[in-house]
Amino acid sequence: MTTVCESMGPLARTIGDPTGLKKRACARQLTQWIAEKATALDDPVGLLDGLCRALCERGAPLWRMSVLVPAIDPSARGFSFEWRSGRGAAWVSTGHGEDMSAFEGSPLQALLLEGGTFARWRLDRDLDLAKASSMLRDLYAEGGTDYVLRIVWFTPGTALKGLMASFVANNPSGFSDDDLAIFAELLPALGLAICKFSLSQTLRETLATYLGAETSMRVLEGHVRRGEGETVAAAILLADFRSFTTLADREDPIEVVGWLDEHFDAIGEPLARNGGEILKFLGDGFLAIFPAPDCEDRPCATCGRALTAAEQALARNRALNDRRRSAGLAGLEVDLVLHFGRLVYGNVGTSRRLDFTVIGRAVNEASRIEELCDEVGRSILLSETFAERSGRPLELIGAFALRGLDREQRIWAPLPSLST
């Protein structure tokens, strides 16, 4: 098996030399290694593991290292990368709303309040200082002797404000001056590497959150020019909540938005599980597609999954309404329309403000069908082009003249036991 020293080549010989070369030469080669790994890979856990092992092989008494960085992520407030001798490195996310009590009285809080970027506690000597922090007490109880904390600030302008790096020794003498000097010289390069990883993570997660997983991949692959797109065959699902405006007028707006989010969660999960992707939210509804590479098949498996997703979404929304009404709260009923057609999937908008979405006659037809849900008393309606591909027993609701269309459209629904 290749060791860290072998993979680093000349660096290993430098940091492992028992006679000791100048600390700056060691730091330079470690810095170069960080830059090479950060450029070639997108693996902060592997980077931290390799760096810590190299420092230990050099002779630094490193027992634990931790890197904490804020995040721009709807599910996480920040990320931490922790390395421990004998265990390797691990990655942990901290969710929004999680208990922040550990931050109170922590070394990081103390350093931030002082406006500094460096602090050090000798845990086996500065007992009064260590006792002020439960984290330092825990490290001391586990055998830690020396705790060094550094902050690296990033360029202002985003929530990615900087990183915190801590180093812990567990030997009697703690870190030497050479150890501290090398840590200080490595931090700018490590900061750049972690900033690069954080920006990469933020770009992927933000695009996926706001555009959807499939669409975000297209953007990341470079499909960003206005007018650029492709024709795709897809099942369309249009969702709209009934009487939302009335509810919003009489209830607290903030609470209503929270309720709407709960319902979006309820009906959105089955779509994602069955291969659908929400492209855009339309006030109190949304437009989703199920790309159909098998569109010529009869039945079309994609249409079958789309109908299954709609039925599951309706069931989950009804279950949520039951829970809300049992708590004395208002519910939101949803109408779902399924249609099938060929769409242009790509960039539409102004030169500096684009929307990656679908455009086409089928989208307009789906919105016209949605207007029938209240009229016919059904929560799920299917166009004929979708119905003939679904391969499911359906009920013909009737033929209707839809606004803006030149001929009557036959509209279908799942059997009443499933969708009334």
C-alpha positions in Angstrom: 0.0 0.0 0.0 1.3 3.5 -0.9 2.0 5.5 2.2 1.4 9.3 2.6 5.2 9.8 2.5 5.6 7.8 -0.7 2.8 9.7 -2.4 4.4 13.0 -1.4 7.8 12.1 -2.8 10.4 14.7 -2.0 8.1 16.2 0.7 8.3 13.0 2.7 12.1 13.0 2.7 12.1 16.6 3.9 9.7 16.2 6.7 10.9 12.8 7.8 14.6 13.7 7.9 15.6 13.2 11.6 18.4 15.8 11.2 15.7 18.4 10.4 15.7 20.9 7.5 14.6 24.4 7.8 11.0 24.8 8.8 10.3 27.1 5.9 11.5 24.5 3.3 9.1 22.0 5.0 6.2 24.5 4.9 6.9 25.4 1.3 6.7 21.8 0.2 3.6 21.1 2.3 2.0 24.2 0.8 2.8 23.0 -2.7 1.3 19.6 -1.9 -1.9 21.3 -0.6 -2.2 23.3 -3.8 -1.7 20.3 -6.0 -4.3 18.2 -4.2 -6.8 21.0 -4.0 -6.4 21.7 -7.7 -6.7 18.1 -8.8 -9.3 16.8 -6.4 -12.5 17.8 -4.8 -11.9 15.9 -1.6 -11.4 18.0 1.6 -11.6 14.9 3.8 -8.8 13.2 1.9 -6.7 16.5 1.9 -7.0 16.9 5.6 -6.2 13.3 6.3 -3.1 13.4 4.1 -1.9 16.7 5.6 -2.3 15.6 9.2 -0.6 12.3 8.5 2.3 14.1 6.8 2.7 16.5 9.8 2.8 13.5 12.2 5.4 11.8 10.0 7.5 15.0 10.2 7.4 14.7 14.0 4.6 17.1 15.0 2.7 15.7 18.0 -0.6 16.3 16.3 -3.4 14.3 18.0 -6.4 16.1 16.6 -7.1 18.7 14.0 -10.4 20.4 13.1 -11.5 22.7 10.4 -14.8 24.5 10.6 -16.3 26.5 7.7 -19.8 28.1 7.3 -22.0 27.0 4.5 -24.5 28.4 2.0 -26.8 25.4 2.0 -30.6 25.1 2.8 -30.0 22.1 5.0 -26.7 23.0 6.7 -25.4 26.1 8.6 -21.8 24.9 8.4 -19.4 22.0 7.8 -16.6 20.6 9.9 -13.7 18.3 9.0 -12.1 16.6 11.9 -9.0 14.4 12.0 -7.9 12.3 14.9 -4.7 10.2 15.2 -5.6 6.5 14.5 -9.1 7.4 13.2 -8.4 9.5 10.1 -10.6 12.3 8.9 -14.4 12.7 8.9 -16.9 15.3 7.6 -19.9 16.5 9.6 -22.6 19.0 8.7 -24.4 21.3 11.3 -28.0 21.8 10.4 -29.9 25.1 10.7 -31.7 25.4 14.1 -29.4 22.9 15.8 -28.4 23.6 19.4 -25.8 26.4 19.6 -25.1 26.1 23.3 -21.7 24.5 22.6 -20.6 27.7 21.0 -21.3 29.7 24.1 -18.1 30.0 26.1 -16.1 28.2 23.4 -12.5 29.2 22.4 -13.9 30.3 19.0 -16.4 32.6 20.6 -13.7 34.0 22.9 -11.4 34.7 20.0 -14.1 36.3 17.8 -15.1 38.6 20.7 -11.5 39.7 21.1 -11.2 40.3 17.3 -8.1 38.1 17.1 -7.0 35.3 14.8 -4.7 33.2 17.1 -5.1 31.7 20.5 -3.4 29.0 22.5 -4.3 27.1 25.6 -1.9 24.7 27.4 -4.6 22.4 28.7 -2.3 20.8 31.4 -1.2 24.2 32.7 -3.9 26.8 32.0 -6.5 24.9 33.9 -8.5 27.9 34.9 -8.8 28.9 31.2 -9.5 25.4 30.1 -12.3 25.0 32.7 -14.2 27.9 31.2 -14.9 25.8 28.1 -16.6 22.4 28.2 -14.9 21.5 24.9 -11.4 22.2 26.4 -12.3 20.3 29.5 -13.4 17.3 27.3 -10.1 17.5 25.3 -8.1 17.6 28.5 -10.0 14.7 29.9 -9.2 12.7 26.8 -5.5 13.4 27.1 -5.0 16.7 25.2 -2.3 19.0 26.5 -2.0 21.8 23.9 -4.8 23.5 22.0 -4.0 26.0 19.2 -6.7 27.9 17.4 -6.4 30.0 14.2 -8.9 31.9 12.1 -8.4 32.6 8.4 -10.8 35.2 6.9 -12.0 35.1 3.3 -12.9 38.0 1.0 -16.1 39.7 2.4 -19.4 39.6 0.5 -20.8 36.1 1.1 -21.8 33.9 4.1 -18.5 32.0 3.5 -16.7 34.4 5.9 -13.7 32.3 6.7 -12.5 29.1 8.4 -11.4 28.1 11.9 -8.6 25.6 12.3 -7.6 24.0 15.6 -4.6 21.8 16.4 -4.4 19.6 19.5 -1.3 17.8 20.9 -1.4 15.1 23.6 2.3 14.9 24.5 3.7 16.4 27.7 5.7 19.2 26.0 2.9 20.2 23.5 3.7 21.9 20.2 7.2 23.3 19.5 7.9 26.8 18.1 8.7 25.1 14.8 5.3 23.3 14.8 3.5 26.5 15.3 5.5 28.3 12.6 4.7 25.6 10.1 1.0 25.6 11.1 0.9 29.4 10.5 2.6 29.1 7.1 0.2 26.3 6.0 -3.0 28.1 6.9 -3.2 30.5 3.9 -2.9 27.6 1.5 -5.2 25.4 3.5 -7.7 28.4 3.6 -7.6 28.7 -0.1 -8.1 25.0 -0.5 -11.1 24.8 1.9 -12.5 28.0 0.3 -12.3 26.3 -3.1 -14.1 23.2 -1.8 -16.7 25.3 0.0 -17.4 27.3 -3.1 -17.6 24.2 -5.2 -20.0 22.6 -2.7 -22.0 25.8 -2.5 -22.3 26.1 -6.3 -23.5 22.5 -6.7 -26.0 22.6 -3.8 -27.3 26.1 -4.6 -27.9 25.3 -8.2 -29.5 22.0 -7.3 -31.8 23.7 -4.8 -32.9 26.5 -7.0 -32.9 24.7 -10.4 -33.3 21.0 -9.6 -30.7 18.2 -9.8 -30.9 17.5 -13.6 -31.1 21.1 -14.6 -28.3 22.2 -12.4 -26.0 19.6 -14.0 -26.8 21.0 -17.4 -25.8 24.5 -16.2 -22.6 23.2 -14.6 -21.8 21.5 -17.9 -21.8 24.9 -19.5 -25.3 25.1 -21.0 -25.8 28.7 -20.1 -26.3 30.7 -23.3 -29.6 32.4 -23.8 -31.6 30.6 -26.5 -29.6 27.4 -26.1 -31.9 24.4 -25.5 -33.1 21.1 -26.8 -36.4 19.5 -27.7 -37.4 16.8 -25.2 -40.3 14.5 -24.8 -41.7 14.6 -21.2 -44.6 14.0 -19.0 -45.7 17.3 -17.4 -47.1 17.6 -13.9 -48.8 20.9 -12.9 -49.7 21.3 -9.3 -51.9 24.1 -7.8 -53.3 24.5 -4.3 -57.0 25.5 -4.1 -58.2 28.6 -2.2 -54.6 29.5 -1.2 -55.3 33.2 -1.8 -58.3 33.2 0.5 -56.3 31.5 3.2 -53.4 33.9 2.8 -55.8 36.9 3.2 -57.2 35.8 6.5 -54.2 34.1 8.2 -50.7 35.4 9.3 -48.6 35.5 6.1 -45.5 34.0 7.7 -47.5 31.1 9.0 -49.2 30.6 5.7 -45.8 30.4 3.9 -44.7 27.8 6.4 -47.9 25.7 5.8 -47.3 26.0 2.1 -43.8 24.7 2.4 -45.1 21.7 4.4 -47.5 20.9 1.5 -44.7 21.3 -1.1 -42.6 18.8 0.9 -45.5 16.4 1.0 -46.2 16.4 -2.7 -42.7 17.0 -3.9 -41.1 14.0 -2.4 -43.0 11.3 -4.5 -42.1 13.3 -7.6 -38.4 13.1 -6.9 -38.6 9.5 -5.9 -40.3 8.6 -9.2 -38.0 10.5 -11.5 -39.6 13.9 -11.7 -38.0 17.3 -11.2 -39.7 20.5 -10.2 -38.6 23.2 -12.6 -40.3 26.2 -11.2 -42.7 27.3 -8.4 -45.6 29.3 -9.6 -46.9 31.1 -6.5 -48.9 28.4 -4.8 -48.1 25.7 -7.3 -45.3 24.3 -9.4 -44.4 22.9 -12.8 -42.5 19.6 -12.9 -41.4 17.3 -15.7 -40.6 13.6 -16.1 -38.2 13.3 -19.1 -39.4 10.4 -21.2 -36.7 8.6 -23.3 -39.2 5.8 -23.7 -42.0 8.0 -25.1 -42.7 5.8 -28.1 -43.4 2.7 -25.9 -46.9 1.7 -25.1 -47.4 1.8 -22.2 -44.7 4.4 -21.4 -43.0 3.6 -18.2 -42.2 7.2 -17.5 -45.9 8.1 -17.7 -46.7 5.3 -15.4 -44.2 6.6 -12.8 -45.6 10.1 -13.2 -49.1 8.9 -12.5 -47.9 6.9 -9.5 -46.1 10.0 -8.2 -49.3 12.1 -8.6 -51.4 9.5 -6.7 -48.8 9.3 -3.9 -48.6 13.1 -3.7 -52.3 13.3 -3.4 -52.4 10.7 -0.6 -49.5 12.5 1.3 -51.3 15.8 1.0 -54.5 14.4 2.3 -52.6 12.8 5.3 -51.0 16.2 6.0 -54.4 17.9 5.9 -55.8 15.3 8.3 -53.0 16.0 10.8 -53.4 19.8 10.4 -57.2 19.7 10.8 -56.9 17.5 13.9 -54.8 20.3 15.4 -57.4 22.9 14.5 -55.5 24.3 11.6 -56.6 24.9 8.0 -55.7 22.5 5.2 -54.8 23.0 1.6 -56.3 20.9 -1.2 -54.2 20.3 -4.3 -55.1 19.8 -7.9 -52.7 17.9 -10.2 -52.7 17.7 -14.0 -50.7 15.3 -16.1 -50.0 16.0 -19.7 -47.5 14.8 -22.3 -45.7 16.6 -25.1 -42.5 17.8 -26.7 -41.0 20.8 -25.1 -38.0 23.1 -25.6 -35.8 22.7 -22.5 -33.3 25.4 -22.1 -32.4 29.1 -21.3 -35.0 31.8 -21.6 -34.9 35.4 -20.4 -32.9 38.6 -20.6 -29.2 38.7 -21.4 -28.3 38.8 -17.7 -31.3 37.1 -16.0 -32.1 33.6 -17.3 -34.5 30.9 -16.4 -33.7 27.3 -17.3 -37.1 25.9 -18.0 -39.4 24.3 -20.5 -41.4 26.2 -23.1 -44.0 24.8 -25.4 -47.7 24.4 -26.3 -48.0 21.4 -23.9 -47.3 23.6 -20.9 -50.1 26.0 -21.9 -52.4 23.1 -22.5 -51.7 21.7 -19.0 -52.6 25.0 -17.4 -55.9 25.0 -19.3 -56.7 21.5 -18.1 -56.0 22.5 -14.5 -58.9 25.0 -14.7 -61.3 22.1 -15.0 -60.4 20.4 -11.7 -62.9 22.4 -9.7 -65.6 22.1 -12.4 -65.5 18.3 -12.6 -64.7 17.7 -8.9 -61.5 15.8 -9.4 -58.1 16.3 -7.9 -56.1 14.5 -10.7 -56.8 15.1 -14.4 -55.0 13.6 -17.4 -54.8 14.7 -21.0 -55.6 12.2 -23.7 -52.0 12.2 -24.9 -50.9 11.2 -21.4 -53.7 8.8 -20.8 -53.0 6.7 -23.9 -49.4 6.2 -22.7 -50.1 5.5 -19.1 -51.2 1.8 -19.4 -53.6 2.2 -16.6 -57.4 1.7 -16.3 -58.9 5.2 -16.4 -62.2 7.0 -16.4 -63.2 9.3 -19.2 -64.5 12.5 -17.7 -65.6 14.1 -20.9 -64.6 16.3 -23.9 -64.1 20.0 -23.1 -63.4 23.1 -25.1 -60.3 24.6 -23.4 -59.5 28.3 -23.5 -57.2 29.1 -26.3 -57.3 25.7 -28.0 -59.0 25.1 -31.3 -60.7 21.8 -30.6 -62.2 19.9 -27.8 -59.9 17.8 -25.6 -60.9 14.5 -24.0 -60.0 14.5 -20.3 -59.4 11.5 -18.2 -58.9 10.7 -14.5 -57.7 7.7 -12.4 -60.5 5.6 -11.0 -62.5 7.4 -8.3 -61.2 5.2 -5.4 -57.7 6.6 -6.0 -58.2 10.2 -6.9 -61.5 11.7 -5.7 
